[in-house]
Amino acid sequence: MSNNRPQRLGDVLAGVIDEMGLRKKLDEARVVEAWEATAGPQVRDVTERAWVKGGRLYVKIRSAAWRQELQMQRGRWKERLNNELGRALVDEIVFR
């Protein structure tokens, strides 16, 4: 017998996303969006692109000086980013 109880739309959508195997891709997109929101205008200006693979956020930086500065602070950036996301989706940040 089927369950005819009303369900919250968010719960239904979460189930569909999980069934279709889209959770990982959505999380990766959220990480990139959160990087752009967290980085601020100065860092965004030197960021060529950002992508996620295997729990790592890769950020291509145009300037060697900025890349070195960001690399030295990557632990702080990771913490800020995961706080912005509300959970630990980023294991490591790699600046290239």
C-alpha positions in Angstrom: 0.0 0.0 0.0 1.4 3.4 -0.9 1.9 6.2 1.6 -0.3 9.2 0.8 1.0 11.4 3.5 2.0 14.9 2.3 5.8 15.3 2.1 7.8 18.5 2.1 9.0 19.5 -1.3 12.6 19.8 -0.1 12.5 16.2 1.1 11.1 15.0 -2.2 13.7 16.9 -4.2 16.5 15.7 -2.0 15.4 12.1 -2.6 15.2 12.7 -6.4 18.7 14.2 -6.4 20.1 11.3 -4.4 18.3 8.7 -6.7 19.7 10.4 -9.8 23.2 10.5 -8.4 23.4 14.3 -8.6 24.4 15.1 -5.0 28.1 15.1 -5.7 27.8 17.4 -8.7 25.6 19.8 -6.8 28.0 19.9 -3.9 30.9 20.6 -6.2 28.9 23.5 -7.8 28.1 24.8 -4.3 31.8 24.7 -3.4 32.8 26.8 -6.4 30.0 29.3 -5.7 31.0 29.5 -2.0 34.6 30.1 -3.1 33.5 33.1 -5.3 31.4 34.4 -2.4 34.1 33.9 0.2 37.2 35.0 -1.8 36.2 38.7 -2.1 36.9 41.0 -5.0 40.7 41.2 -4.8 41.1 37.4 -4.9 38.3 36.9 -7.5 40.2 39.4 -9.7 43.3 37.1 -9.7 41.4 33.9 -9.9 41.3 32.4 -13.4 39.0 29.5 -12.6 38.0 27.1 -9.8 36.9 23.5 -9.8 36.4 20.6 -7.5 37.7 17.0 -7.8 37.7 14.4 -5.1 37.1 16.7 -2.2 39.8 19.1 -3.3 39.1 22.6 -4.5 41.6 23.6 -7.2 42.0 27.4 -7.8 43.9 28.7 -10.8 45.6 32.0 -9.8 47.0 34.4 -12.4 49.7 35.9 -10.2 52.6 33.9 -8.6 52.7 36.4 -5.7 49.0 36.0 -5.0 49.3 32.2 -5.4 52.1 32.1 -2.8 50.1 34.3 -0.4 47.0 32.2 -0.7 49.0 29.0 -0.4 50.4 30.1 3.0 46.8 30.8 4.2 45.1 27.8 2.7 44.1 26.3 6.1 42.3 29.5 7.0 40.6 29.6 3.5 39.5 26.0 3.9 37.9 26.8 7.3 36.1 29.9 6.0 34.9 28.0 3.0 33.5 25.0 4.9 31.9 27.5 7.4 30.2 29.2 4.4 29.0 25.8 3.1 27.7 24.7 6.5 29.5 21.4 6.4 33.0 20.1 5.5 32.8 19.6 1.7 36.4 20.7 1.1 39.3 18.5 2.4 42.0 20.6 0.8 42.5 23.7 -1.3 45.2 23.6 -4.1 46.3 26.9 -5.6 47.8 26.6 -9.0 
